[in-house]
Amino acid sequence: MTSLSCGTLPYEPGRAGRSFSSAAAVASVFIMIAFGLTLVRHGETQYNKDKLLQGQGIDTPLSEVGVRQAEAAGHYLRDIRFTNAFVSNLQRAVQTAEIILRNNVHSSSVEMVLDPLLRERGFGVAEGRPKEDLKNMANAAGQSCRDFTPPGGETLDQVRTRFQKFLKYLFQRILDNHCHAAQHVCPSSIPTLPESLPPVVAGLADDGVADLLFHTLVVSHGAYIRVAVHHLVEDLHCSLPVGLKMNQVYSPCPNTGICRFTFTLDADVSGPQPTAVHCVFINRRDHLAILKDLD
């Protein structure tokens, strides 16, 4: 596993695609590209335990419990093959990703990219203060706590824009990986995901991604992941598993909670665009059961 700052990977549309001279030609032949995205929230920190806001300005390490949570997540995902790993550059996320990839049997060649676009939502003057203070500020402003932006903080739209920018780069990266694979393997061996067919969910760690060639791990933060899920569901019209209620979809992600989505990209000369997005599961925490058994 190697680590790389995203500063060496500029977010310029089409830049990565130009690294393969036949990218446009390949994309015009292989229209549908399927890949999985697994989102993991970082493990617990002392600030989490004490119910204090961290945001971007408070960069704390994992607590002992947080390390155990990350180890449990890594063990749960140990047999899952990741082709990319993108991580917030705040240390609680970096530590979590390092532990997950260290436990993964396929991670030796995975490049871990530290990306500031995946940082937690900035909470301005509320950072370092009790979460109750944020609720009180929101109440005084006549707003819900989730929608309220404290002075100096990021709005939800600003966080959503960061996630959209990340997705745009990720889609191009997946297209480049696809083009590279198409140059080295038989085209018929590159799997695709039928646009109208949601993934089968059997309660297994590889739900939705067992047959996909490309699978991205993202380690980020609670408020950021909630905004990301909102974007996928509301803006990209992501399908949801049968029986999943909306209050479950938008519920807070627990420390090392796992969300998974599958995408179908339509790649033509204008660049990759999502034509289908399926939610496999939201906020899965099966791996945390072992910690309760040990307590």
C-alpha positions in Angstrom: 0.0 0.0 0.0 1.3 3.4 -0.9 0.1 6.8 0.2 -0.2 9.8 -2.1 -1.4 13.4 -1.6 -4.1 14.4 -4.0 -2.1 17.5 -4.7 -0.3 15.4 -7.3 -3.6 14.5 -9.0 -5.1 17.7 -10.3 -8.8 17.8 -10.7 -8.8 18.7 -14.4 -11.6 17.2 -16.5 -10.2 14.8 -19.1 -6.7 15.1 -17.8 -6.4 11.4 -16.7 -8.2 10.2 -19.8 -5.5 11.8 -22.1 -2.9 9.4 -20.6 -4.3 6.7 -22.8 -4.3 7.6 -26.5 -7.1 5.3 -27.3 -9.3 6.3 -24.3 -12.0 8.0 -26.4 -12.1 5.1 -28.9 -12.3 2.5 -26.2 -15.1 4.5 -24.4 -17.1 4.6 -27.6 -17.0 0.8 -27.8 -17.5 -0.1 -24.2 -20.5 2.1 -23.3 -21.4 0.8 -19.9 -18.8 0.7 -17.1 -19.7 -0.7 -13.7 -18.0 0.0 -10.4 -18.6 -0.1 -6.6 -18.1 2.6 -4.1 -17.7 1.7 -0.4 -17.9 4.7 2.0 -16.6 4.2 5.6 -16.7 6.7 8.4 -13.6 7.0 10.5 -13.3 5.3 13.9 -14.1 7.0 17.2 -12.0 9.8 18.6 -12.0 11.2 22.1 -13.9 14.2 20.8 -16.6 11.8 19.4 -16.8 10.2 22.8 -17.1 13.5 24.6 -19.7 14.8 22.0 -17.5 17.6 20.8 -17.5 19.0 17.3 -14.3 18.4 15.3 -15.0 19.6 11.8 -11.8 20.5 9.9 -10.0 22.5 12.5 -9.7 19.8 15.2 -7.5 17.1 13.9 -7.5 14.4 16.5 -6.3 10.7 16.3 -8.4 7.7 17.0 -9.1 6.6 20.5 -8.4 3.1 21.7 -12.0 2.2 20.9 -11.6 3.9 17.5 -8.6 1.7 16.7 -10.6 -1.4 17.6 -13.5 -0.3 15.5 -11.1 0.2 12.5 -9.6 -3.2 13.1 -13.0 -4.7 13.1 -14.0 -2.9 9.9 -10.7 -4.1 8.3 -11.4 -7.7 9.3 -14.9 -7.5 7.9 -13.6 -6.1 4.6 -10.4 -8.2 4.5 -11.4 -10.3 1.4 -12.9 -7.4 -0.5 -10.8 -6.3 -3.5 -10.4 -2.5 -3.8 -8.8 -1.0 -6.9 -8.6 2.5 -5.5 -8.6 4.1 -2.0 -9.4 7.8 -1.4 -9.2 9.2 2.1 -9.8 12.5 3.9 -6.4 14.0 4.9 -7.5 14.4 8.5 -5.6 11.9 10.7 -8.7 10.2 12.1 -9.7 9.1 8.6 -6.1 8.3 7.5 -5.6 6.1 10.5 -8.8 4.3 9.8 -8.0 3.7 6.2 -4.5 2.5 7.0 -5.9 -0.1 9.4 -8.5 -1.3 6.9 -6.0 -1.7 4.1 -3.4 -3.3 6.4 -6.0 -6.0 7.2 -7.0 -6.4 3.5 -5.5 -9.4 1.7 -5.6 -7.6 -1.6 -4.2 -4.2 -0.6 -0.5 -4.4 -1.3 -0.8 -2.6 -4.6 -3.6 -0.2 -3.7 -2.6 3.5 -3.7 -4.1 5.4 -0.9 -4.8 9.0 -2.1 -5.2 11.7 0.6 -7.9 14.0 -0.7 -8.9 17.3 1.0 -12.2 17.1 -0.9 -13.2 14.3 1.5 -12.6 16.4 4.7 -15.4 16.8 7.2 -17.8 19.7 7.0 -16.3 22.8 8.4 -18.3 24.0 11.5 -16.6 27.4 12.0 -16.8 28.8 15.5 -18.6 25.7 16.7 -15.5 23.5 16.3 -14.1 22.2 19.5 -17.4 23.0 21.3 -20.1 20.6 22.5 -22.7 19.5 19.9 -25.3 20.9 22.2 -23.9 24.4 21.5 -24.5 23.9 17.8 -28.1 22.9 18.6 -28.6 26.0 20.7 -27.2 28.3 18.0 -29.5 26.7 15.4 -32.5 27.1 17.7 -31.7 30.7 18.2 -31.6 31.2 14.4 -34.9 29.4 14.0 -33.3 26.6 11.9 -32.8 22.8 12.3 -29.4 21.8 13.6 -28.6 19.9 10.3 -29.3 22.9 8.1 -27.8 25.5 10.3 -24.4 27.0 9.3 -22.4 28.5 12.2 -20.3 31.6 11.5 -17.2 30.6 9.5 -18.7 27.2 8.7 -19.5 25.4 5.4 -23.0 25.3 4.1 -24.5 22.0 3.0 -24.4 23.2 -0.6 -20.6 23.8 -0.3 -20.1 20.3 1.1 -22.2 18.9 -1.7 -20.1 20.8 -4.3 -17.0 19.2 -2.9 -18.5 15.7 -3.2 -19.7 16.4 -6.7 -16.2 17.5 -7.6 -14.8 14.3 -6.1 -17.3 12.2 -8.0 -16.4 13.9 -11.3 -12.7 13.0 -10.8 -13.5 9.5 -9.6 -15.7 8.8 -12.7 -12.8 9.8 -15.0 -10.4 7.7 -12.9 -12.7 4.7 -13.3 -12.9 5.3 -17.1 -9.1 5.4 -17.3 -8.8 2.2 -15.4 -11.4 0.6 -17.7 -9.4 1.8 -20.8 -6.2 0.4 -19.4 -7.9 -3.0 -18.6 -9.4 -3.1 -22.1 -6.0 -2.8 -23.6 -4.7 -5.8 -21.7 -7.6 -8.3 -21.4 -10.3 -9.7 -23.6 -13.2 -7.1 -23.7 -15.8 -9.8 -23.0 -14.1 -10.5 -19.6 -14.8 -6.9 -18.4 -18.0 -7.2 -16.4 -20.8 -4.6 -16.6 -23.8 -3.9 -14.4 -27.2 -4.0 -16.2 -28.8 -0.6 -15.7 -32.2 -1.9 -14.6 -30.9 -4.6 -12.2 -30.3 -3.6 -8.6 -27.5 -5.6 -6.8 -28.4 -8.7 -4.8 -28.1 -8.1 -1.0 -27.5 -11.2 1.0 -26.0 -9.7 4.2 -22.4 -10.5 3.1 -19.3 -8.3 3.1 -19.1 -8.5 -0.7 -22.7 -7.6 -1.4 -23.0 -5.8 -4.7 -19.4 -5.9 -5.7 -18.5 -9.6 -6.0 -18.5 -9.5 -9.8 -17.2 -6.0 -10.3 -13.8 -5.3 -11.7 -13.5 -1.8 -10.2 -14.2 -1.0 -6.6 -13.3 2.2 -4.7 -12.8 2.6 -0.9 -13.5 6.1 0.5 -12.9 6.9 4.2 -14.4 10.2 5.3 -16.6 11.7 8.1 -20.1 11.6 9.5 -21.5 14.9 8.3 -19.8 14.6 4.9 -21.2 11.1 4.3 -24.7 12.3 5.2 -24.4 15.0 2.5 -23.0 12.5 0.0 -25.9 10.1 0.6 -28.3 13.0 0.1 -26.7 13.9 -3.2 -26.7 10.3 -4.4 -30.4 9.8 -3.5 -31.9 13.2 -4.3 -29.8 14.4 -7.2 -28.6 11.1 -8.9 -31.9 9.3 -8.1 -30.2 6.3 -6.5 -32.4 3.2 -6.1 -32.8 2.0 -2.5 -33.0 -1.6 -1.1 -36.5 -2.9 -0.7 -37.8 -2.1 2.8 -35.3 0.6 3.6 -37.0 3.6 5.1 -36.0 7.2 4.4 -35.3 7.9 8.0 -32.8 5.1 7.9 -31.2 6.4 4.7 -30.5 9.8 6.3 -29.7 8.6 9.8 -26.2 9.5 11.2 -23.5 7.1 10.2 -21.8 5.5 13.2 -18.1 5.4 13.6 -16.8 2.9 11.0 -20.3 2.5 9.6 -20.2 1.3 6.0 -22.3 2.4 3.1 -22.1 0.9 -0.4 -23.3 2.0 -3.8 -22.9 0.6 -7.3 -22.7 2.9 -10.4 -23.2 2.3 -14.1 -21.3 4.9 -16.2 -22.1 5.8 -19.8 -18.7 6.7 -21.2 -18.6 8.5 -24.5 -16.3 11.2 -26.0 -17.9 13.8 -23.7 -16.7 12.0 -20.6 -18.3 9.5 -18.2 -21.7 10.1 -16.8 -23.7 8.0 -14.3 -26.8 6.4 -15.9 -27.7 4.2 -12.9 -26.8 4.3 -9.2 -27.9 1.6 -6.7 -27.6 1.7 -3.0 -26.5 -1.7 -1.7 -26.7 -0.9 2.0 -26.5 2.1 4.4 -24.6 2.4 7.7 -23.9 -1.3 8.0 -22.3 -2.0 11.4 -22.2 -5.8 11.5 -18.5 -5.7 12.3 -19.1 -3.8 15.5 -21.0 -6.7 17.1 -17.7 -8.4 18.0 -16.7 -5.4 20.0 -19.8 -5.6 22.1 -19.1 -9.3 22.7 -15.7 -8.4 24.0 -16.9 -5.7 26.4 
